[in-house]
Amino acid sequence: IQSLKNETEQKMTELNRSGEDKLQSTIKQYQSQLQETIERYESQLENTSSQYEEKLNATSDELTQKNAKLLNELQQTQKSHQAVINRIRGLSS
């Protein structure tokens, strides 16, 4: 009986070790997969951020050009209006 008991305990110890080894292996595998997923998402986020930054800069440049054009048109309109005002003043004096 003692021999059978010892043999059973030894088998259980071996099974526990085997189970622990498999568990550790599975944990390492999941950690590796998780790390790969994190790195992939970080890379995608970086790429997306870069794309939005480029679009934002292009939009900013475009708006700056449009503002400069509108300011120029406004200045030309003001000059034209001032010329008309000056002409009217000249006629009325």
Biotite code that builds the C-alpha atoms (Angstrom):
import biotite.structure as struc

atoms = struc.array([
    struc.Atom([0.000, 0.000, 0.000], chain_id="A", res_id=1, res_name="ILE", atom_name="CA", element="C"),
    struc.Atom([2.835, 2.392, 0.902], chain_id="A", res_id=2, res_name="GLN", atom_name="CA", element="C"),
    struc.Atom([4.497, 1.726, -2.434], chain_id="A", res_id=3, res_name="SER", atom_name="CA", element="C"),
    struc.Atom([1.248, 2.422, -4.257], chain_id="A", res_id=4, res_name="LEU", atom_name="CA", element="C"),
    struc.Atom([0.774, 5.586, -2.203], chain_id="A", res_id=5, res_name="LYS", atom_name="CA", element="C"),
    struc.Atom([4.313, 6.763, -3.015], chain_id="A", res_id=6, res_name="ASN", atom_name="CA", element="C"),
    struc.Atom([3.839, 5.978, -6.684], chain_id="A", res_id=7, res_name="GLU", atom_name="CA", element="C"),
    struc.Atom([0.535, 7.875, -6.732], chain_id="A", res_id=8, res_name="THR", atom_name="CA", element="C"),
    struc.Atom([2.100, 10.898, -5.040], chain_id="A", res_id=9, res_name="GLU", atom_name="CA", element="C"),
    struc.Atom([4.977, 10.831, -7.515], chain_id="A", res_id=10, res_name="GLN", atom_name="CA", element="C"),
    struc.Atom([2.568, 10.682, -10.462], chain_id="A", res_id=11, res_name="LYS", atom_name="CA", element="C"),
    struc.Atom([0.531, 13.556, -9.028], chain_id="A", res_id=12, res_name="MET", atom_name="CA", element="C"),
    struc.Atom([3.697, 15.615, -8.533], chain_id="A", res_id=13, res_name="THR", atom_name="CA", element="C"),
    struc.Atom([4.721, 14.922, -12.130], chain_id="A", res_id=14, res_name="GLU", atom_name="CA", element="C"),
    struc.Atom([1.254, 15.855, -13.395], chain_id="A", res_id=15, res_name="LEU", atom_name="CA", element="C"),
    struc.Atom([1.303, 19.077, -11.355], chain_id="A", res_id=16, res_name="ASN", atom_name="CA", element="C"),
    struc.Atom([4.718, 19.984, -12.773], chain_id="A", res_id=17, res_name="ARG", atom_name="CA", element="C"),
    struc.Atom([3.545, 19.185, -16.276], chain_id="A", res_id=18, res_name="SER", atom_name="CA", element="C"),
    struc.Atom([0.417, 21.277, -15.769], chain_id="A", res_id=19, res_name="GLY", atom_name="CA", element="C"),
    struc.Atom([2.438, 24.183, -14.360], chain_id="A", res_id=20, res_name="GLU", atom_name="CA", element="C"),
    struc.Atom([4.844, 24.002, -17.300], chain_id="A", res_id=21, res_name="ASP", atom_name="CA", element="C"),
    struc.Atom([1.957, 24.034, -19.772], chain_id="A", res_id=22, res_name="LYS", atom_name="CA", element="C"),
    struc.Atom([0.345, 26.936, -17.905], chain_id="A", res_id=23, res_name="LEU", atom_name="CA", element="C"),
    struc.Atom([3.595, 28.926, -17.925], chain_id="A", res_id=24, res_name="GLN", atom_name="CA", element="C"),
    struc.Atom([4.011, 28.210, -21.634], chain_id="A", res_id=25, res_name="SER", atom_name="CA", element="C"),
    struc.Atom([0.455, 29.349, -22.350], chain_id="A", res_id=26, res_name="THR", atom_name="CA", element="C"),
    struc.Atom([0.946, 32.516, -20.277], chain_id="A", res_id=27, res_name="ILE", atom_name="CA", element="C"),
    struc.Atom([4.154, 33.342, -22.178], chain_id="A", res_id=28, res_name="LYS", atom_name="CA", element="C"),
    struc.Atom([2.378, 32.738, -25.483], chain_id="A", res_id=29, res_name="GLN", atom_name="CA", element="C"),
    struc.Atom([-0.492, 35.064, -24.528], chain_id="A", res_id=30, res_name="TYR", atom_name="CA", element="C"),
    struc.Atom([1.939, 37.717, -23.279], chain_id="A", res_id=31, res_name="GLN", atom_name="CA", element="C"),
    struc.Atom([3.799, 37.554, -26.572], chain_id="A", res_id=32, res_name="SER", atom_name="CA", element="C"),
    struc.Atom([0.582, 37.840, -28.587], chain_id="A", res_id=33, res_name="GLN", atom_name="CA", element="C"),
    struc.Atom([-0.587, 40.728, -26.412], chain_id="A", res_id=34, res_name="LEU", atom_name="CA", element="C"),
    struc.Atom([2.720, 42.551, -26.883], chain_id="A", res_id=35, res_name="GLN", atom_name="CA", element="C"),
    struc.Atom([2.499, 42.085, -30.667], chain_id="A", res_id=36, res_name="GLU", atom_name="CA", element="C"),
    struc.Atom([-1.059, 43.431, -30.653], chain_id="A", res_id=37, res_name="THR", atom_name="CA", element="C"),
    struc.Atom([-0.038, 46.451, -28.574], chain_id="A", res_id=38, res_name="ILE", atom_name="CA", element="C"),
    struc.Atom([2.875, 47.206, -30.904], chain_id="A", res_id=39, res_name="GLU", atom_name="CA", element="C"),
    struc.Atom([0.631, 46.874, -33.965], chain_id="A", res_id=40, res_name="ARG", atom_name="CA", element="C"),
    struc.Atom([-1.966, 49.253, -32.511], chain_id="A", res_id=41, res_name="TYR", atom_name="CA", element="C"),
    struc.Atom([0.712, 51.741, -31.459], chain_id="A", res_id=42, res_name="GLU", atom_name="CA", element="C"),
    struc.Atom([2.114, 51.694, -34.988], chain_id="A", res_id=43, res_name="SER", atom_name="CA", element="C"),
    struc.Atom([-1.342, 52.194, -36.503], chain_id="A", res_id=44, res_name="GLN", atom_name="CA", element="C"),
    struc.Atom([-2.025, 55.040, -34.089], chain_id="A", res_id=45, res_name="LEU", atom_name="CA", element="C"),
    struc.Atom([1.268, 56.690, -34.992], chain_id="A", res_id=46, res_name="GLU", atom_name="CA", element="C"),
    struc.Atom([0.522, 56.372, -38.717], chain_id="A", res_id=47, res_name="ASN", atom_name="CA", element="C"),
    struc.Atom([-2.997, 57.733, -38.272], chain_id="A", res_id=48, res_name="THR", atom_name="CA", element="C"),
    struc.Atom([-1.704, 60.639, -36.200], chain_id="A", res_id=49, res_name="SER", atom_name="CA", element="C"),
    struc.Atom([0.861, 61.455, -38.883], chain_id="A", res_id=50, res_name="SER", atom_name="CA", element="C"),
    struc.Atom([-1.791, 61.371, -41.599], chain_id="A", res_id=51, res_name="GLN", atom_name="CA", element="C"),
    struc.Atom([-4.090, 63.709, -39.664], chain_id="A", res_id=52, res_name="TYR", atom_name="CA", element="C"),
    struc.Atom([-1.195, 66.038, -38.914], chain_id="A", res_id=53, res_name="GLU", atom_name="CA", element="C"),
    struc.Atom([-0.326, 66.204, -42.622], chain_id="A", res_id=54, res_name="GLU", atom_name="CA", element="C"),
    struc.Atom([-3.960, 66.919, -43.528], chain_id="A", res_id=55, res_name="LYS", atom_name="CA", element="C"),
    struc.Atom([-4.200, 69.548, -40.805], chain_id="A", res_id=56, res_name="LEU", atom_name="CA", element="C"),
    struc.Atom([-1.030, 71.251, -42.013], chain_id="A", res_id=57, res_name="ASN", atom_name="CA", element="C"),
    struc.Atom([-2.266, 71.198, -45.615], chain_id="A", res_id=58, res_name="ALA", atom_name="CA", element="C"),
    struc.Atom([-5.615, 72.625, -44.538], chain_id="A", res_id=59, res_name="THR", atom_name="CA", element="C"),
    struc.Atom([-3.864, 75.286, -42.471], chain_id="A", res_id=60, res_name="SER", atom_name="CA", element="C"),
    struc.Atom([-1.688, 76.283, -45.446], chain_id="A", res_id=61, res_name="ASP", atom_name="CA", element="C"),
    struc.Atom([-4.741, 76.389, -47.705], chain_id="A", res_id=62, res_name="GLU", atom_name="CA", element="C"),
    struc.Atom([-6.645, 78.587, -45.252], chain_id="A", res_id=63, res_name="LEU", atom_name="CA", element="C"),
    struc.Atom([-3.647, 80.901, -44.877], chain_id="A", res_id=64, res_name="THR", atom_name="CA", element="C"),
    struc.Atom([-3.535, 81.344, -48.661], chain_id="A", res_id=65, res_name="GLN", atom_name="CA", element="C"),
    struc.Atom([-7.279, 81.974, -48.853], chain_id="A", res_id=66, res_name="LYS", atom_name="CA", element="C"),
    struc.Atom([-7.065, 84.510, -46.020], chain_id="A", res_id=67, res_name="ASN", atom_name="CA", element="C"),
    struc.Atom([-4.233, 86.329, -47.790], chain_id="A", res_id=68, res_name="ALA", atom_name="CA", element="C"),
    struc.Atom([-6.276, 86.411, -51.010], chain_id="A", res_id=69, res_name="LYS", atom_name="CA", element="C"),
    struc.Atom([-9.372, 87.698, -49.191], chain_id="A", res_id=70, res_name="LEU", atom_name="CA", element="C"),
    struc.Atom([-7.328, 90.331, -47.370], chain_id="A", res_id=71, res_name="LEU", atom_name="CA", element="C"),
    struc.Atom([-5.883, 91.498, -50.680], chain_id="A", res_id=72, res_name="ASN", atom_name="CA", element="C"),
    struc.Atom([-9.374, 91.674, -52.215], chain_id="A", res_id=73, res_name="GLU", atom_name="CA", element="C"),
    struc.Atom([-10.612, 93.628, -49.189], chain_id="A", res_id=74, res_name="LEU", atom_name="CA", element="C"),
    struc.Atom([-7.740, 96.079, -49.475], chain_id="A", res_id=75, res_name="GLN", atom_name="CA", element="C"),
    struc.Atom([-8.436, 96.566, -53.190], chain_id="A", res_id=76, res_name="GLN", atom_name="CA", element="C"),
    struc.Atom([-12.128, 97.137, -52.447], chain_id="A", res_id=77, res_name="THR", atom_name="CA", element="C"),
    struc.Atom([-11.252, 99.666, -49.748], chain_id="A", res_id=78, res_name="GLN", atom_name="CA", element="C"),
    struc.Atom([-8.971, 101.519, -52.189], chain_id="A", res_id=79, res_name="LYS", atom_name="CA", element="C"),
    struc.Atom([-11.723, 101.562, -54.812], chain_id="A", res_id=80, res_name="SER", atom_name="CA", element="C"),
    struc.Atom([-14.266, 102.838, -52.298], chain_id="A", res_id=81, res_name="HIS", atom_name="CA", element="C"),
    struc.Atom([-11.854, 105.481, -51.044], chain_id="A", res_id=82, res_name="GLN", atom_name="CA", element="C"),
    struc.Atom([-11.259, 106.612, -54.630], chain_id="A", res_id=83, res_name="ALA", atom_name="CA", element="C"),
    struc.Atom([-15.022, 106.933, -55.156], chain_id="A", res_id=84, res_name="VAL", atom_name="CA", element="C"),
    struc.Atom([-15.368, 108.853, -51.872], chain_id="A", res_id=85, res_name="ILE", atom_name="CA", element="C"),
    struc.Atom([-12.526, 111.164, -52.866], chain_id="A", res_id=86, res_name="ASN", atom_name="CA", element="C"),
    struc.Atom([-14.099, 111.743, -56.280], chain_id="A", res_id=87, res_name="ARG", atom_name="CA", element="C"),
    struc.Atom([-17.480, 112.554, -54.690], chain_id="A", res_id=88, res_name="ILE", atom_name="CA", element="C"),
    struc.Atom([-15.788, 114.962, -52.277], chain_id="A", res_id=89, res_name="ARG", atom_name="CA", element="C"),
    struc.Atom([-13.964, 116.583, -55.178], chain_id="A", res_id=90, res_name="GLY", atom_name="CA", element="C"),
    struc.Atom([-17.227, 117.055, -57.077], chain_id="A", res_id=91, res_name="LEU", atom_name="CA", element="C"),
    struc.Atom([-19.062, 118.492, -54.103], chain_id="A", res_id=92, res_name="SER", atom_name="CA", element="C"),
    struc.Atom([-16.463, 121.131, -53.292], chain_id="A", res_id=93, res_name="SER", atom_name="CA", element="C"),
])
